[in-house]
Structure formats: C-alpha cells, structure tokens
Amino acid sequence: MGVKDFDYSKLKGRIREICGTYSVFAEKLGCSLNTLSSKLNNKNEFTQSDIIKSTRILNIDVNEVPAYFFAQAV
C-alpha cells in the first residue's frame, strides 16, 4: 500500500512565511532539501518527529496539525 496523497499547500505557505525558503526549513528540520521535497510531494511520509519539529519551527498550534499535515488531496 502506497503513501496517501495529502494536500500540503497550507504547510508550504507557512514554510515560506516563516522560513522564507524550503532550504532554510529543511536545514532547521534536520533533513536535506531533497528529502523535504519528497515529503511535500507525497513520495515519503512525514514522521511524528518531523511533525513535532515542524510545529516548533513554524509556530503551529497542536490543534492546527491536521490542517497542515493531514488535509486530503482532492
């Protein structure tokens, strides 16, 4: 069974708003730009650790996590 397709458009906007570029966010998250790209393009999944780190980096409230990480692509 493959990775489900999630809509990360809200997350992508927040990354640009807070970090400016995906490269800066990837560095803060502790991964390569290629790894981040594969996650944002539904080729790999965000781990629980990735999600926790991301909420801290991007100042996302825990109640908003579903909107950023689990919105279903239409």
VOBA-1610 file (N, C-alpha, C; in pm, whole numbers, padded with zeros to 5 digits, always signed):
BEGIN
Met+00085-00119+00000Met+00000+00000+00000Met+00089+00124+00000Gly+00061+00220-00086Gly+00143+00339-00100Gly+00107+00448-00002Val+00183+00555-00011Val+00160+00671+00073Val+00033+00742+00025Lys-00053+00780+00119Lys-00173+00855+00083Lys-00133+00994+00036Asp-00212+01048-00053Asp-00184+01183-00101Asp-00248+01286-00009Phe-00164+01371+00046Phe-00209+01480+00132Phe-00185+01612+00061Asp-00267+01710+00093Asp-00253+01843+00037Asp-00170+01926+00134Tyr-00047+01955+00096Tyr+00044+02030+00183Tyr+00052+02178+00147Ser-00046+02230+00073Ser-00039+02370+00029Ser-00037+02466+00147Lys-00113+02438+00252Lys-00112+02525+00370Lys+00025+02520+00439Leu+00082+02401+00448Leu+00215+02384+00508Leu+00321+02456+00424Lys+00314+02443+00294Lys+00410+02510+00205Lys+00404+02661+00222Gly+00283+02715+00235Gly+00268+02859+00256Gly+00328+02903+00388Arg+00307+02823+00491Arg+00361+02855+00624Arg+00514+02849+00623Ile+00570+02752+00553Ile+00715+02741+00542Ile+00772+02868+00478Arg+00711+02912+00368Arg+00758+03033+00300Arg+00740+03156+00389Glu+00631+03161+00463Glu+00602+03274+00551Glu+00703+03285+00665Ile+00735+03173+00728Ile+00821+03173+00847Ile+00970+03162+00811Cys+01003+03074+00718Cys+01144+03045+00689Cys+01195+03111+00561Gly+01106+03155+00477Gly+01147+03218+00352Gly+01168+03121+00238Thr+01244+03014+00264Thr+01270+02914+00159Thr+01258+02773+00218Tyr+01237+02678+00128Tyr+01232+02538+00171Tyr+01369+02493+00221Ser+01475+02547+00164Ser+01611+02511+00207Ser+01635+02545+00353Val+01593+02664+00393Val+01609+02707+00532Val+01528+02615+00624Phe+01405+02585+00584Phe+01321+02497+00665Phe+01382+02357+00676Ala+01429+02303+00564Ala+01489+02169+00564Ala+01608+02164+00660Glu+01691+02268+00657Glu+01806+02273+00747Glu+01761+02273+00893Lys+01661+02354+00924Lys+01610+02360+01062Lys+01546+02228+01104Leu+01483+02160+01007Leu+01418+02033+01035Leu+01520+01921+01049Gly+01639+01943+00992Gly+01745+01843+01003Gly+01743+01741+00890Cys+01698+01784+00773Cys+01698+01694+00658Cys+01746+01769+00535Ser+01769+01696+00427Ser+01811+01759+00303Ser+01691+01819+00231Leu+01718+01908+00139Leu+01612+01967+00059Leu+01542+01858-00024Asn+01618+01761-00073Asn+01559+01651-00150Asn+01463+01569-00065Thr+01500+01543+00059Thr+01413+01468+00149Thr+01285+01545+00177Leu+01299+01675+00206Leu+01181+01758+00230Leu+01091+01759+00107Ser+01150+01775-00009Ser+01073+01777-00134Ser+00995+01647-00153Ser+01057+01536-00124Ser+00988+01407-00140Ser+00871+01394-00042Lys+00883+01454+00074Lys+00772+01451+00171Lys+00659+01544+00126Leu+00695+01663+00080Leu+00594+01759+00036Leu+00523+01715-00093Asn+00586+01623-00165Asn+00528+01572-00289Asn+00472+01431-00274Asn+00446+01390-00149Asn+00381+01263-00118Asn+00458+01140-00164Lys+00591+01152-00175Lys+00671+01036-00210Lys+00719+00964-00084Asn+00734+01038+00024Asn+00766+00985+00156Asn+00675+01051+00257Glu+00663+00990+00373Glu+00575+01043+00477Glu+00652+01128+00578Phe+00584+01225+00636Phe+00637+01298+00750Phe+00627+01206+00871Thr+00735+01193+00947Thr+00732+01113+01069Thr+00670+01195+01181Gln+00637+01130+01289Gln+00587+01202+01406Gln+00689+01303+01453Ser+00815+01265+01452Ser+00923+01355+01492Ser+00929+01476+01400Asp+00914+01454+01268Asp+00912+01565+01172Asp+00799+01662+01205Ile+00683+01608+01235Ile+00566+01691+01262Ile+00587+01773+01389Ile+00640+01711+01493Ile+00665+01783+01619Ile+00767+01894+01597Lys+00878+01864+01529Lys+00979+01966+01500Lys+00920+02079+01416Ser+00839+02042+01316Ser+00779+02142+01228Ser+00688+02238+01303Thr+00611+02185+01398Thr+00521+02272+01475Thr+00601+02374+01556Arg+00715+02333+01605Arg+00800+02425+01682Arg+00865+02530+01590Ile+00917+02486+01478Ile+00984+02576+01384Ile+00885+02678+01327Leu+00766+02630+01293Leu+00669+02713+01221Leu+00562+02774+01313Asn+00577+02755+01443Asn+00480+02808+01541Asn+00338+02766+01507Ile+00319+02637+01485Ile+00187+02581+01456Ile+00131+02524+01586Asp+00010+02565+01622Asp-00057+02514+01741Asp-00092+02368+01718Val-00084+02288+01822Val-00111+02145+01812Val-00251+02118+01755Asn-00346+02204+01783Asn-00481+02186+01731Asn-00490+02210+01580Glu-00389+02274+01523Glu-00388+02302+01380Glu-00311+02198+01299Val-00250+02102+01365Val-00170+02000+01296Val-00248+01929+01185Pro-00372+01887+01208Pro-00444+01819+01099Pro-00457+01903+00972Ala-00480+02031+00987Ala-00496+02118+00870Ala-00367+02129+00790Tyr-00253+02121+00856Tyr-00123+02133+00788Tyr-00070+01999+00736Phe-00094+01891+00809Phe-00031+01764+00776Phe-00123+01652+00729Phe-00254+01668+00748Phe-00344+01557+00715Phe-00464+01597+00627Ala-00454+01712+00560Ala-00559+01752+00467Ala-00551+01661+00346Gln-00662+01599+00310Gln-00665+01507+00197Gln-00661+01584+00065Ala-00578+01537-00028Ala-00574+01595-00162Ala-00701+01553-00234Val-00755+01645-00311Val-00879+01616-00382Val-00849+01568-00522
//
